[in-house]
Amino acid sequence: MIVWIFGHFLAICIGISLGLIGGGGSVLAVPILVYVMGVTPKPAIAMTLFIVGSVSLIGAIPHWQQGNVNLKTAFMFGSATMLGAYVGAKLATLPFITGTIQMILFALMMLLAAGFMINKNAKPIPKVAATDLDLSLYPKPICKYCWLWMLSEGLGVGLLTGLVGVGGGFAIVPALVLLGNTPMKQAIGTSLLIIAMNSVAGLLGYLGQVSLNWHLMASFTIAASIGTISGAYLSQFVQPRQLQRGFGYLLIAVASFILFQNRSKFYSSPSPTAYNIGQEQHYQNSRSHFGYKKIRNSI
């Protein structure tokens, strides 16, 4: 019971971080599900897609009401990301893609996101509107047909979403602005809808391949949604720039922990069935001496 309460408290913190800094907080959902709630990696990634997708869809509602969701752009970019997410999820269910490999790839993505956050906030504050975003770290489009680049990036972002469960918001917003000529306010609102679309496609790729704890998914979604609303309110009093650098260092610490935990766990599973049994037992044994409580997943 204590583990359940603590895990949902952390889910609320994820939502608060989403509301405060506008993204990145969802990347903590996977390690919380794995190392706190005791869910094995593959189901945890699939469950994260449901949680992040639901919270993003809720967050897109006020943007839609304000007219800041571009459905045409969401369909064009989102169709590519959905295809990538579905393919990534199907790749993740192959026997040779173990949960350990996914966690290591996930940790590397955390380090990449942390590097963007820290480097961006190490620069002097540009004199731009409050709704603008610093795009200096994002490569300038060099193609004549930028929509091709946008579709290509959409496929890449979607592939990562399905494979390791990252939402990709840190790449979607700059792509919409620079490659899709989308105004910043519309890019933010549209990106939330695209993340929700990604999550649906990725989750469909996992359905029938992994066991999911629907009750835990629902309760985590509710907790994160409450946190998101609270974070949006607190953002009126706190500058996101002051928090992003510290959050970047937190991501480095969590990624380092994940890499340390998986430093000697490389192995191959002969079949998906053998993976489901062997991988679950492996993670249960590896965390038993840390005092983690195993929560069995059920469909």
QUITANOR-V259701 format. One record per residue. N is the residue number from 1. RES is the residue in one small letter. OMEGA is omega as a letter, one per 40 degrees, with the letter a starting at -180 (999 if undefined). BURIAL is b if it has 24 or more other C-alpha atoms within 12 Angstrom, else e. Layout:
# QUITANOR-V259701
n->N res->RES omega->OMEGA burial->BURIAL
n->N res->RES omega->OMEGA burial->BURIAL
This chain:
# QUITANOR-V259701
n->1 res->m omega->i burial->e
n->2 res->i omega->i burial->e
n->3 res->v omega->i burial->e
n->4 res->w omega->a burial->b
n->5 res->i omega->a burial->e
n->6 res->f omega->i burial->e
n->7 res->g omega->i burial->b
n->8 res->h omega->i burial->b
n->9 res->f omega->i burial->b
n->10 res->l omega->i burial->b
n->11 res->a omega->i burial->b
n->12 res->i omega->i burial->b
n->13 res->c omega->i burial->b
n->14 res->i omega->i burial->b
n->15 res->g omega->i burial->b
n->16 res->i omega->i burial->b
n->17 res->s omega->i burial->b
n->18 res->l omega->a burial->b
n->19 res->g omega->a burial->b
n->20 res->l omega->a burial->b
n->21 res->i omega->i burial->b
n->22 res->g omega->i burial->b
n->23 res->g omega->i burial->b
n->24 res->g omega->a burial->b
n->25 res->g omega->a burial->b
n->26 res->s omega->a burial->b
n->27 res->v omega->i burial->b
n->28 res->l omega->a burial->b
n->29 res->a omega->a burial->b
n->30 res->v omega->i burial->b
n->31 res->p omega->i burial->b
n->32 res->i omega->i burial->b
n->33 res->l omega->a burial->b
n->34 res->v omega->a burial->b
n->35 res->y omega->i burial->b
n->36 res->v omega->a burial->b
n->37 res->m omega->i burial->b
n->38 res->g omega->i burial->b
n->39 res->v omega->i burial->b
n->40 res->t omega->a burial->b
n->41 res->p omega->a burial->b
n->42 res->k omega->i burial->b
n->43 res->p omega->a burial->b
n->44 res->a omega->i burial->b
n->45 res->i omega->i burial->b
n->46 res->a omega->i burial->b
n->47 res->m omega->i burial->b
n->48 res->t omega->i burial->b
n->49 res->l omega->i burial->b
n->50 res->f omega->a burial->b
n->51 res->i omega->a burial->b
n->52 res->v omega->i burial->b
n->53 res->g omega->a burial->b
n->54 res->s omega->a burial->b
n->55 res->v omega->i burial->b
n->56 res->s omega->i burial->b
n->57 res->l omega->i burial->b
n->58 res->i omega->i burial->b
n->59 res->g omega->a burial->b
n->60 res->a omega->a burial->b
n->61 res->i omega->i burial->e
n->62 res->p omega->i burial->e
n->63 res->h omega->i burial->b
n->64 res->w omega->i burial->e
n->65 res->q omega->i burial->e
n->66 res->q omega->i burial->e
n->67 res->g omega->a burial->e
n->68 res->n omega->i burial->b
n->69 res->v omega->a burial->b
n->70 res->n omega->a burial->b
n->71 res->l omega->a burial->b
n->72 res->k omega->i burial->e
n->73 res->t omega->i burial->b
n->74 res->a omega->a burial->b
n->75 res->f omega->a burial->e
n->76 res->m omega->a burial->b
n->77 res->f omega->a burial->b
n->78 res->g omega->i burial->b
n->79 res->s omega->i burial->b
n->80 res->a omega->a burial->b
n->81 res->t omega->i burial->b
n->82 res->m omega->i burial->b
n->83 res->l omega->i burial->b
n->84 res->g omega->a burial->b
n->85 res->a omega->i burial->b
n->86 res->y omega->i burial->b
n->87 res->v omega->i burial->b
n->88 res->g omega->i burial->b
n->89 res->a omega->i burial->b
n->90 res->k omega->i burial->b
n->91 res->l omega->a burial->b
n->92 res->a omega->a burial->b
n->93 res->t omega->i burial->b
n->94 res->l omega->a burial->b
n->95 res->p omega->a burial->b
n->96 res->f omega->i burial->e
n->97 res->i omega->a burial->b
n->98 res->t omega->i burial->b
n->99 res->g omega->i burial->b
n->100 res->t omega->i burial->b
n->101 res->i omega->i burial->b
n->102 res->q omega->a burial->b
n->103 res->m omega->i burial->b
n->104 res->i omega->i burial->b
n->105 res->l omega->i burial->b
n->106 res->f omega->i burial->b
n->107 res->a omega->i burial->b
n->108 res->l omega->i burial->b
n->109 res->m omega->i burial->b
n->110 res->m omega->i burial->b
n->111 res->l omega->i burial->b
n->112 res->l omega->i burial->b
n->113 res->a omega->i burial->b
n->114 res->a omega->i burial->b
n->115 res->g omega->i burial->b
n->116 res->f omega->a burial->b
n->117 res->m omega->a burial->b
n->118 res->i omega->a burial->b
n->119 res->n omega->a burial->e
n->120 res->k omega->a burial->b
n->121 res->n omega->i burial->b
n->122 res->a omega->a burial->e
n->123 res->k omega->i burial->e
n->124 res->p omega->a burial->e
n->125 res->i omega->i burial->e
n->126 res->p omega->i burial->e
n->127 res->k omega->i burial->e
n->128 res->v omega->i burial->e
n->129 res->a omega->a burial->e
n->130 res->a omega->a burial->e
n->131 res->t omega->a burial->e
n->132 res->d omega->a burial->e
n->133 res->l omega->i burial->b
n->134 res->d omega->a burial->b
n->135 res->l omega->a burial->b
n->136 res->s omega->a burial->e
n->137 res->l omega->a burial->e
n->138 res->y omega->a burial->e
n->139 res->p omega->i burial->e
n->140 res->k omega->i burial->e
n->141 res->p omega->a burial->e
n->142 res->i omega->a burial->e
n->143 res->c omega->i burial->e
n->144 res->k omega->a burial->e
n->145 res->y omega->a burial->e
n->146 res->c omega->a burial->e
n->147 res->w omega->i burial->b
n->148 res->l omega->i burial->e
n->149 res->w omega->a burial->b
n->150 res->m omega->i burial->b
n->151 res->l omega->i burial->b
n->152 res->s omega->i burial->b
n->153 res->e omega->i burial->b
n->154 res->g omega->i burial->b
n->155 res->l omega->a burial->b
n->156 res->g omega->i burial->b
n->157 res->v omega->i burial->b
n->158 res->g omega->i burial->b
n->159 res->l omega->i burial->b
n->160 res->l omega->i burial->b
n->161 res->t omega->a burial->b
n->162 res->g omega->a burial->b
n->163 res->l omega->a burial->b
n->164 res->v omega->i burial->b
n->165 res->g omega->i burial->b
n->166 res->v omega->a burial->b
n->167 res->g omega->i burial->b
n->168 res->g omega->a burial->b
n->169 res->g omega->a burial->b
n->170 res->f omega->i burial->b
n->171 res->a omega->a burial->b
n->172 res->i omega->a burial->b
n->173 res->v omega->i burial->b
n->174 res->p omega->i burial->b
n->175 res->a omega->i burial->b
n->176 res->l omega->a burial->b
n->177 res->v omega->a burial->b
n->178 res->l omega->a burial->b
n->179 res->l omega->a burial->b
n->180 res->g omega->a burial->b
n->181 res->n omega->a burial->e
n->182 res->t omega->i burial->b
n->183 res->p omega->a burial->b
n->184 res->m omega->a burial->b
n->185 res->k omega->i burial->b
n->186 res->q omega->a burial->b
n->187 res->a omega->a burial->b
n->188 res->i omega->i burial->b
n->189 res->g omega->i burial->b
n->190 res->t omega->a burial->b
n->191 res->s omega->i burial->b
n->192 res->l omega->i burial->b
n->193 res->l omega->i burial->b
n->194 res->i omega->i burial->b
n->195 res->i omega->i burial->b
n->196 res->a omega->i burial->b
n->197 res->m omega->i burial->b
n->198 res->n omega->a burial->b
n->199 res->s omega->i burial->b
n->200 res->v omega->a burial->b
n->201 res->a omega->i burial->b
n->202 res->g omega->i burial->b
n->203 res->l omega->i burial->b
n->204 res->l omega->i burial->b
n->205 res->g omega->a burial->b
n->206 res->y omega->a burial->b
n->207 res->l omega->a burial->b
n->208 res->g omega->a burial->e
n->209 res->q omega->i burial->b
n->210 res->v omega->i burial->b
n->211 res->s omega->a burial->b
n->212 res->l omega->i burial->b
n->213 res->n omega->a burial->b
n->214 res->w omega->i burial->e
n->215 res->h omega->i burial->e
n->216 res->l omega->i burial->b
n->217 res->m omega->a burial->b
n->218 res->a omega->a burial->b
n->219 res->s omega->i burial->b
n->220 res->f omega->i burial->b
n->221 res->t omega->i burial->b
n->222 res->i omega->a burial->b
n->223 res->a omega->a burial->b
n->224 res->a omega->i burial->b
n->225 res->s omega->i burial->b
n->226 res->i omega->i burial->b
n->227 res->g omega->i burial->b
n->228 res->t omega->i burial->b
n->229 res->i omega->i burial->b
n->230 res->s omega->i burial->e
n->231 res->g omega->i burial->b
n->232 res->a omega->i burial->b
n->233 res->y omega->a burial->e
n->234 res->l omega->a burial->e
n->235 res->s omega->i burial->e
n->236 res->q omega->a burial->e
n->237 res->f omega->a burial->e
n->238 res->v omega->i burial->e
n->239 res->q omega->a burial->e
n->240 res->p omega->a burial->b
n->241 res->r omega->a burial->b
n->242 res->q omega->a burial->e
n->243 res->l omega->a burial->b
n->244 res->q omega->i burial->b
n->245 res->r omega->i burial->b
n->246 res->g omega->i burial->e
n->247 res->f omega->i burial->b
n->248 res->g omega->i burial->b
n->249 res->y omega->i burial->b
n->250 res->l omega->i burial->b
n->251 res->l omega->i burial->b
n->252 res->i omega->i burial->b
n->253 res->a omega->a burial->e
n->254 res->v omega->i burial->b
n->255 res->a omega->i burial->b
n->256 res->s omega->i burial->b
n->257 res->f omega->a burial->e
n->258 res->i omega->i burial->b
n->259 res->l omega->i burial->b
n->260 res->f omega->a burial->e
n->261 res->q omega->a burial->b
n->262 res->n omega->a burial->b
n->263 res->r omega->a burial->e
n->264 res->s omega->a burial->e
n->265 res->k omega->i burial->e
n->266 res->f omega->i burial->e
n->267 res->y omega->a burial->e
n->268 res->s omega->i burial->e
n->269 res->s omega->a burial->b
n->270 res->p omega->a burial->e
n->271 res->s omega->i burial->e
n->272 res->p omega->i burial->b
n->273 res->t omega->i burial->e
n->274 res->a omega->i burial->e
n->275 res->y omega->a burial->b
n->276 res->n omega->a burial->b
n->277 res->i omega->a burial->e
n->278 res->g omega->a burial->e
n->279 res->q omega->a burial->b
n->280 res->e omega->i burial->b
n->281 res->q omega->i burial->e
n->282 res->h omega->a burial->b
n->283 res->y omega->i burial->b
n->284 res->q omega->i burial->b
n->285 res->n omega->a burial->e
n->286 res->s omega->a burial->b
n->287 res->r omega->a burial->e
n->288 res->s omega->a burial->e
n->289 res->h omega->i burial->e
n->290 res->f omega->i burial->e
n->291 res->g omega->i burial->e
n->292 res->y omega->i burial->b
n->293 res->k omega->a burial->b
n->294 res->k omega->i burial->b
n->295 res->i omega->a burial->b
n->296 res->r omega->i burial->e
n->297 res->n omega->i burial->b
n->298 res->s omega->a burial->e
n->299 res->i omega->999 burial->e
